[in-house]
Every structure is written in structure tokens, then in C-alpha cells.
Amino acid sequence: MAKEQAIDFDKEMVGTIEVPKADRMDLDALSEWFTANVEGFEGPLSYTKFKGGQSNPTYRIDTPARSYVLRRQPFGKLLPSAHAVDREYTVMHALGPTGFPVPKTYGLCEDPEVIGSKFFVMGLADGRSLWNGSLPNNTPAERKEIYNSMIDTFADLHTKDPVAIGLGDFGKPTDYCARQISRWSKQYKLSETEHMPQMERLIEWLPETIPPQHESSVVHGDYRLDNMIFRPDSNEVLAVLDWELSTLGDPIADFSYLMLNWHNPHDGRAGLEGLDLKELGIPSQDEAVERYVARTGYPVPPMDWYFAYNLFRLAGIMQGIKKRVIDGTASSAHAKSMSERVAPLVDRAYQFATAAGMD
């Protein structure tokens, strides 16, 4: 297997940096919490901050014997229901014993007095982070294995019985898209910085045209290449990360979010549009759908409506980031460039909605 080498975008996003002043934590208080709550912990501890991510600040915690990852809410005022680190912990804690690839969970702290916000601690998944959907440092055969593993892992998530694994009350199992549209419409309005007529039309049209939900499962909400770690010695998924948006809901809406990458322009991230997929060894959209259907048994309808829905949802998320950039509370330098994606996301959502029948 070709060794994964950093590309320019990886250099910006992968790895750790010295913790910026605004993101520092009380290490004495943190060490005291670790001692009381993390089995096997032995200090002293030190920490750095992961470069990637702008939603929940994430740190590498090192001790003489072991390394951990700490993920916390941002400091300061937060939008309602945003930055749900407690939900991230809950779903990973439930999935781990089933054999699904998630980091080991060590503890959740819901007392903001300890470091200034809620946080949880998990194990460090020691593998490869991949950001570029074209996988430029891999062979066609390796690319196929990576994509197949990503699709199979997603299918396995969607066929877990939430009740059987203790997640029966993790969310409402029905009306997922309606609830998501309502949530992100409200979040968008709470963080709105300018009037966008196309967004207003989507807010009006989407809830009137929701396809029927045939199944219910745990949904990840942000399943993509850079939210997983791959094994260092094979092309299998080692750990799925970033469960902030997870709940119970429609697996097809969740799966279509991944499929959007086949329509997103290739820009050094997960987008695949414009690439010769056959030459690269990457499955086509039809092949990816066929593999997912074979593993789940779930029918996948035409996805234009779902693409519009997911892009609308992304626009709502990015608008929240944009507002935090303006307010000075975003936790990553990358957040500013992310915040500039709101208008293009709305434009593309509108195009897919038109293709799905919106007048």
C-alpha cells in the first residue's frame, strides 16, 4: 500500500499546533478531573490543539503512558442545541461495544465549571487522515478498497438496531427531514447576517415536498472522508469521528449527503466531480449506490431532493460559522474560508431543488 503523504491541504488541517491563548484550558483542573474519571490515567499531562475543525475545539492530550483526545464545546455564547458534545459521547459509547469503528470513550464532563465548557475524552485513533477525495498517493486498487470500506461502514451504521444498542431514545425515529429542516431554518435565522431570497424560498419549499421515510436508523449527519481515520496498514476504516450531528432518522438522507461528493467539484477536498473515476479506481455514484443497497436492502430513490436538502442544511451550518467569525468566537483560522461558502451552497441547493420540481 502506498504510504499516505501530506498534500498542501493536509498540511493546513492535519496535525496539532500549540494551543492558542483563546483556547487554553486550566490544566490543573483538567488533570484533577482525569484522575477522578479516566480509568488508568497517570499524569502529568500536556496538550496541543488539532488544526482541523471549527465547530468543537479538539485537543491531543499526552501523558507518559497514553495519548487521548479531548473535544469540548466552544467557550462563550452558543446557539441552542449546537455543539452537542454530550450526544457525540453518547453515540460513540453505545456503538463501541458493537464492534463499529469508533474511538474508545473514557468519560464525559457536563460541568462547565471544570474547564469552562462541556467536554468528553476519547482514545486517540492512530491511523491515516485522508482529505483529498482523489487519493493522489494511492493506486486505483487501493482507492477502490478505501471507498468500498467507507460505503460498507456507512451501511453497517444504518443497519444497527438503535433499541438493541441502547440508543432507542437518542432521537425521534420518524419525520427526520422535517425536523432537520425546521432546526436548520431556525439556526439560520438566529445567525442570519444578510437576506438571501433563494434561502427563503428553500425554507418554504423543502418542508412541503419531503419524500416518505421508509426506514429509521442512527444517522451520522456529517459522514465524509475527512471525518474518519483509516488503518495504517490496510485500507479499512479504523474510526468514524465527529458525531455532533448524529441522531435517529432517515438513512437515505444521511447516505445522500455522502453521495453529494460525486457532484461537488474536485478542489483538493472530498469532491469528485470532474475526475475520471474509472481511471482512478473510484466507484461511480451508481456503483456506490448499488453497493450500499446490496448491504442494507434499503431502496435509494432519485436524490435531487435530498441533495437540495443537504446543501440547504450545510448552508445553515456554515451560516452559524459565519456568525461566529463575525462575533470572533470561531475556533479555527479555517473557519473564515468556510464561512464564505454560504452563498454558493444556497445557489447549488436551489439548482437541485429546481431539478427536483421546485417552480
ABEGO torsion letter per residue (X at the ends): XBBBBBBAAAAAABEBBBBBAAABBBAAAAAAAAAAABBGBBOBBBBBBBABEAABBBBBBBBAABBBBBBBBBBEBBBBGBGBAAAAAAAAAAAAAAGBBBBBBAEBBABAAAAGBBBBBBBBBBBBBBABAAGAABBAAAAAAAAAAAAAAAAAAAABBAAAAGAAAAEBABGAAAAAAAAAAAAAAAABABBBAAAAAAAAAAAAABBBBABBBBBAGABBAAABBBBAABABBABBBGAAABBBEBAAAAAAAAAAAAABBBAGBABABGBBAAAAGBBBAAAAAAAAAAAAGBBBBBAAAAAAAAAAAAAAAAAAAAAAAAAGABABAAAAAAAAAAAAAAAAAAAAAAAAGBX
